[in-house]
Amino acid sequence: MNRTTESDSNFDGLENMSISELLLNINAEDKTVPLAIEKVIPSITGLVDIIAANMKQGGRLFYMGAGTSGRLGVVDASECPPTYGVEHGLVVGIIAGGDDAIRKAVEFAEDDTTQGWKDLQEYDVNEKDVVIGIAASGSTPYVIGALEVCNKNNITTSCIVCNSESTLAKVAKYPIEVIVGPEFVTGSTRMKSGTAQKLVLNMISTAVMIQLGRVKGNKMIDMQLSNDKLVDRGTKMVMKELGVSYEKAHELLTKHGSVRNAVDSMK
């Protein structure tokens, strides 16, 4: 397998560059990431369609990864409930090594070929669910092993990888291959590869939630009112939708608990 994520950087002598040169060159590399993603939007489109359809039938979305890839999945999953008001457990992020690995590396956790499936079983994963393996290299045993067993159990599988012709992409039924090329610091896949994975995850979860009716116009009408900033935002959304004063909108929002419910109460 040709691992472009491990190829030598397009730049050398990094230690001799000025801070300005370093930042300009990193930025130049980062600019290539959205263009790489643009090439695979058809693959992302098909996956979103499947996830949304499964969720409407009671299915869930699982992200699985190790290291940076696992952390990105956990971040995206954890932001769905506050942003869209969905229940915890609809989108689940699983990282090799467990929650301790979110903050610090757990040695060799990604090399276990059986633990991924065991971790999924704790959630009673089933045929309605979709499991997305996240791995820049496309060779993480923890993720590959889990997706192989998912396939045997008729569970829809996908992946987000940054190398072409990877083992993980061959295992996943709906692979997404974002080929971003060599990293600025050779092999440091938390950089362009991590950025690509984050952008694709944003696209997947946002598009799915819109398909599930969790956005009206361009507003998060089901967001959790978990701090003063969000309460203020929600109040202004109610104001605009109903044409009432800030005070009235705040009263309705406080009483009914969400922008959707506040607006519906006056219809």
N, C-alpha and C positions, 0 to 999 in steps of 0.2 A: 504493500500500500504506500502511495506517495503522500507523505505527511507534510503538507505545506505549512502546517502550524509549527513544525519543527525545523523548517528551512531557515538558513541564515537570513538575518535582517537585511533589508535593502540599504541600511545605513551601517557604517562602521566608525570606529574611533569615537564612540559616544562620550567617553570620558574627557575628550578634548574639545567637545562642543561647549559653547556658552549656554547659559540657561535659556536665553532667547532662542538660540538655534535648536536646543532640545525640544522646547515647547512647540516651535513652529513645525518641526519635523514630525513630532507626535501627532499634531493637529492635521498635518497633510495626510498621514496614514489613516487617521480616524475618518477623514472625509470619504474614504473609499468604501466604508462599511455600508452605508445606505444604498449605494449603487449595487453592491453584491446582493443585498437583500431584495432589491427590485427584481432581480432575475428569477427569484424563487417565489414571488407572490402567488403565482398560480397554485403552487404546492400548498402554501399557507391557506389559500382560499378554500381548497378542498377539505383541508383538515378542520378549519373553523366550521364549515357546513356540517361535518360529521359530529363534532363536539356538541354544537348547538342542538342538533337533532337528538343525540343521545341524552343530553341534559333534560330536554323536554319530556323524555320518557323515564326520568328519574336517575339518569346516570351522573357520574362525577368525572372530574378531570384530575389526573395525578401527574406531577412532575417528579422525575427521579434523576439524581446526579450525584457527583462527588466533587468535593472542593468548591472552586468558584462556580462551576455549573450547578451544583446542588444548592448553593447559597442563593443563586439567582432565582431558581425555582421556588425556594422557600419565600423569598421576598415577594415574588409575583402572587403566589397563593395567599400570603398573609394580608395582602392589600385589597383583595377582592371583597371581603366582608365590610370593612369600613367605607370603601368607595362605592359599592353597589348594593349594600344591605343584604347580601346573600348570607345564608347560614354558614358558619364555620364547618368545614368538611365537604363543601361542594367542590372546592379547588384545594388540593392537598399537595404540599411540597415535602418530599422525602429526600433526605441527604444521607449518603453513606457515612456510617459512624454515629448516626443519631444526632440529636439536637446539640450535643457538645461540639460537634464538628462545624456548627454554624460559626462559632467564635474562634476555634483553633483546630488545626489539622489533626486528624486521627490517623495515625500511621497504618498504612496498608489496608484501610477499610475499603478502598475502591477495588481491591484485588480479589475480594470474596465473590465467587460466581453464584452463590446460593442465597446470600443474605438479602439481596434485593427482593426476591420473591417472598421471602419470609416477612420482610417489612410490609409488603403489599397485603399479605394475608391478614395482618393485624387490622386492616380496614375492610375485610371481607370483600375484596375487589371482585368484580363480576363482569358479565358480558355487556352490561349497559355502560360500563366505564371506558374511559380512554386514558392510556398511559403514554406519556411523552418522556423519552429518555433524553437527557441533555448531556452532551459530552463533546467538547471541542475536538478532541482527538478522534472520537468515534470508535475508541477501542477499550473503553472502561469496562472491565469484567463485571462489576457490580450491576451495571445498567444492562449490558448485553444479556447476562444470565436471566435477569428479571423479565426482559421483553421476550426472550425465547419461551419461557414458561407461559407468559401471557398469550402468545400466539397459539400454543397448544390448548389453551382454555378459551379460545375464541374471544379474547379481549382485544379491542382495537389498539394497535401500537403505532407510535410515531417517534420521531427523534429530531433533535436540532444538533447538527454537527458542522464542523468547519474544515473537514478534509473530504476529498472526493473518494469514492469507492471504499468507504470505511466498512468495517465489520458491522457496526451498529446500524448503518444505513441499509445494509443488506438484510438485516434481521427485521427492522421496522417495516410495517406495512405501508406507512405514509411518511417517508423520510423527507426532511427538509435539510438540504445541504447548502450552507452559506459559505462559499469559499472566499475568505478575506485575505489570503496570502500570508507571507511571513510577518511575524510580530516585530515591532520596533526594537524591543529587547528579545533576542532570539529565544523562542519557546515560551515566552511569557503570555500564555493564552488568557490571562485576566484582562488583557488589553483589547485588541481588535476583536478577538473571538468572543470575549465576555460582553463587549459592547453589542456585537451582532446578536448574541443570544438574548440579551436584555431587550433589544428592540423587537425581536421576533416574539418574545413572550408578551411584551406590551400589546403588540398587534393581535395576538391570539386572544388574550383575555378580554381586551377591550371590545373586539369585534363580537366575541361570544356573548358578552354581557349586553351589548346593544341588541343582538338577535333575540335575547331573552326578555327584552322590553325594560331593561334597567336604566335606560337613558331616554329622556324626552327632549326633542330638539337637540340641544347639545349639553343638557344639564343632568347631573347625577341626582335624580329625584328620590332615590332610596338610600342615599348616603347616611351613615351613622352620625348622629349629632354628638360627637365625642369631645369637642372642645369649643371654646368661644368663637374661634374663627369660622368653624363649620356651621355653628348656629347662626352667625351673622350672614354667612353665604346663603344658608337655607331660607332665612327670613327674607332676604332680598329676592330670592327666586319666587317665593310665595307672593310677595308684593307685586312683582312683575306679572305673574300669571293671573292674579285675581284683581289687580288694580286697587289694592287697599293700602292703608298706611303701614309704616314700619311697625308701629305698635300693635296693630291688629294682626299683621302677618306673624309677628313674634308670638302673640297670644295663641294663634291657631297652630303654629308649629310646635309650641310647647305642649299644647293640649293633645295633639294627634301624633306627635313623635317622628314624623317624616314629611318631607315636602309633598310626596304623593298623597298621603292621607290628609294633610292639611288642605290641599287643593280639592281633593275629592269631597271633602266635608261640606264644601260650599256649592257643590253642583247639584 
